[in-house]
Amino acid sequence: MERKEPYATQEEFDQRVIRYRDIPPVELVPDIKAHILSSGRMTAIFTVMPPNSAVPRHQHEHEQVMIIAEGECDQIIDDKLYHLKEGNVVICAPNQPHGTYVSDKGCRTIEFFAPRRQEYMDKLEAVKKSLGK
């Protein structure tokens, strides 16, 4: 297929494209770290969950979409376990109780929240400040 549009300049690229691994990781709960970024209306996190770790049961006002990028986990939703593997996607409604038990394989996820999670952005800013960024 012929491309008719010009490629973005390096300056345009740098203004629009983010390499999430360049964002300092933030510890969300003990042992669970995430690279966090937000747009005006939503937040995305890229988590690394070590083997046999856990995210305690909780709930929040945000709708959440969780994609299992690697590994496995058991997701608790409304007091039921859902065994999730790479490629599975689960959606949690606002204020729906949920949590995670990570398998002995560990787990990496990509998660989206709407509306924007300001408390996550505040944690990221605190980490950046501690690193002098």
HELIX and SHEET records of a PDB file:
HELIX    1   1 GLN A   10  ARG A   16  1                                   7    
HELIX    2   2 TYR A   20  ASP A   22  5                                   3    
HELIX    3   3 GLN A  118  SER A  130  1                                  13    
SHEET    1   A 5 VAL A  26  VAL A  29  0                                        
SHEET    2   A 5 ILE A  32  SER A  38 -1                                        
SHEET    3   A 5 THR A  43  MET A  49 -1                                        
SHEET    4   A 5 HIS A  98  ALA A 114 -1                                        
SHEET    5   A 5 ALA A  54  HIS A  58 -1                                        
SHEET    1   B 6 VAL A  26  VAL A  29  0                                        
SHEET    2   B 6 ILE A  32  SER A  38 -1                                        
SHEET    3   B 6 THR A  43  MET A  49 -1                                        
SHEET    4   B 6 HIS A  98  ALA A 114 -1                                        
SHEET    5   B 6 GLU A  63  ILE A  77 -1                                        
SHEET    6   B 6 LYS A  80  LYS A  85 -1                                        
SHEET    1   C 6 VAL A  26  VAL A  29  0                                        
SHEET    2   C 6 ILE A  32  SER A  38 -1                                        
SHEET    3   C 6 THR A  43  MET A  49 -1                                        
SHEET    4   C 6 HIS A  98  ALA A 114 -1                                        
SHEET    5   C 6 GLU A  63  ILE A  77 -1                                        
SHEET    6   C 6 VAL A  89  CYS A  92 -1                                        
END                                                                             
